[in-house]
Amino acid sequence: MNVDLTALIEAANRAPSVHNIQPTRFRFDDERTITLLEDTSRRLLVGDPEGKDNQKSLGAAFEGLMLALAARGLGGEVQKLKGDGDLRETICVRIATGGVSDAFEPITRTRASYRGAFAKPNDVDHAALAQISEACPDLHIVEGPDALQHIARVFDDASMEVLRAPAYRAELLSWMRLSPKHPRYERDGLNAAHMALSPIEALGAGVVLGPKAFPLLDSVGLAEPLISESGKVRSAAGVALFHRPVEETEFETGRRFYRVWLEVERAGLALCPMSVLADVPRVAQGLLRENAIGADRKLVTAFRIGRRPQGWNQPPRARLPVDELIVKAA
Ligand SMILES: Cc1cc2nc3c(=O)[nH]c(=O)nc-3n(C[C@H](O)[C@H](O)[C@H](O)COP(=O)(O)O)c2cc1C
């Protein structure tokens, strides 16, 4: 079996990961066995203390790997692992023949988070949302100005709630690359271009989220208007509440996370996750209740969805080089 392992890893690592931390590492145990490991040193200890988002990110990378294998006519026998330590073994894939190419695979090449304001929604966008809703029963789509205004307000309030913790802001800032001069700008984290921030806005974001300015601005009611993403939420064609069975593992949820995202892009639309809506339990429960989503479901995140404006230039993907993702077999 002749497989270009570097190309496989590059494809797997196109998957989304929380804050673009890219926690998945790959080990080749022999020429047809790949083990995926979690680099626990990249966990968000404040924002994700239980490592749930890491597990979702690993699930997404695994889905990316399986899509890449299928595109080469390959599949794999899969074995779940329960590793520990700094590099935790998560899953092992023994590559085999017989994979069937998946229509999503080509979309992995262009999928990207879109964090700007959307183009004014038209009938085609709403029809695309209906198509997505049909294809994905785990996306509950909310449309209409009043409903979007409500979610925008809940999102800003929930964002403020988490941002008031200095440790949360410090951790977020540590993954932001606000200037192209940042040494990791093209490697990982959230860079200014991907956050759709102009140089001035990026500078401002660094100041507003800083340890001194934020409490001061908050005390005079200025922090919320400065961090508000309300306009971006209201510009969306709709918001999709992504819900999964409560008992599903975070890893499996992550696989699905990637596939619904690819479904949105296949329909010609773009999205930005708003995970804070799921991270604050009271807020998540409120949204599930208001939308009559059953108690046997968990809110994974909410996606604001719309069309990228004409002329939007997608910045190059920020990713670690493949050789840094490979762990040597013992
Ligand atoms: C579990 C998970 C949660 C995420 N939550 C958010 C979020 O709340 N806000 C956001 O802007 N992006 C969020 N993202 C998207 C990542 O930041 C994004 O995938 C990463 O920066 C890589 O960029 P790309 O999607 O353009 O490849 C999330 C991704 C994952 C896997």
The ligand as a Tripos MOL2 file, in Angstrom:
@<TRIPOS>MOLECULE
LIG
   31    33     1     0     0
SMALL
NO_CHARGES

@<TRIPOS>ATOM
      1 C1        -15.1280   22.8150   19.3300 C.3       1 LIG1
      2 C2        -14.9070   24.0990   18.5480 C.ar      1 LIG1
      3 C3        -15.4390   25.2930   19.0310 C.ar      1 LIG1
      4 C4        -15.2680   26.4800   18.3100 C.ar      1 LIG1
      5 N1        -15.7990   27.6540   18.8040 N.ar      1 LIG1
      6 C5        -15.6070   28.8100   18.1450 C.ar      1 LIG1
      7 C6        -16.1530   30.0350   18.6210 C.ar      1 LIG1
      8 O1        -16.8290   30.0770   19.6470 O.2       1 LIG1
      9 N2        -15.9340   31.1730   17.9010 N.ar      1 LIG1
     10 C7        -15.1990   31.1620   16.7490 C.ar      1 LIG1
     11 O2        -15.0310   32.2200   16.1580 O.2       1 LIG1
     12 N3        -14.6780   30.0050   16.2620 N.ar      1 LIG1
     13 C8        -14.8610   28.8480   16.9290 C.ar      1 LIG1
     14 N4        -14.3670   27.6670   16.4230 N.ar      1 LIG1
     15 C9        -13.6520   27.6830   15.1320 C.3       1 LIG1
     16 C10       -12.1450   27.6720   15.3280 C.3       1 LIG1
     17 O3        -11.6890   28.8440   15.9440 O.3       1 LIG1
     18 C11       -11.5010   27.4930   13.9430 C.3       1 LIG1
     19 O4        -11.8600   26.2370   13.4350 O.3       1 LIG1
     20 C12        -9.9870   27.6010   13.9820 C.3       1 LIG1
     21 O5         -9.6230   28.9180   14.2860 O.3       1 LIG1
     22 C13        -9.3470   27.1990   12.6480 C.3       1 LIG1
     23 O6         -9.7700   28.0420   11.6100 O.3       1 LIG1
     24 P1        -10.5780   27.5250   10.3390 P.3       1 LIG1
     25 O7        -11.9150   27.0270   10.8480 O.co2     1 LIG1
     26 O8        -10.7400   28.7500    9.4880 O.co2     1 LIG1
     27 O9         -9.8030   26.4440    9.7050 O.co2     1 LIG1
     28 C14       -14.5480   26.4630   17.0980 C.ar      1 LIG1
     29 C15       -14.0270   25.2510   16.6150 C.ar      1 LIG1
     30 C16       -14.1930   24.0760   17.3280 C.ar      1 LIG1
     31 C17       -13.6470   22.7920   16.7890 C.3       1 LIG1
@<TRIPOS>BOND
     1     1     2 1
     2     2     3 ar
     3     2    30 ar
     4     3     4 ar
     5     4     5 ar
     6     4    28 ar
     7     5     6 ar
     8     6     7 ar
     9     6    13 1
    10     7     8 2
    11     7     9 ar
    12     9    10 ar
    13    10    11 2
    14    10    12 ar
    15    12    13 ar
    16    13    14 ar
    17    14    15 1
    18    14    28 ar
    19    15    16 1
    20    16    17 1
    21    16    18 1
    22    18    19 1
    23    18    20 1
    24    20    21 1
    25    20    22 1
    26    22    23 1
    27    23    24 1
    28    24    25 2
    29    24    26 1
    30    24    27 1
    31    28    29 ar
    32    29    30 ar
    33    30    31 1
@<TRIPOS>SUBSTRUCTURE
     1 LIG1         1 GROUP 0 **** ****
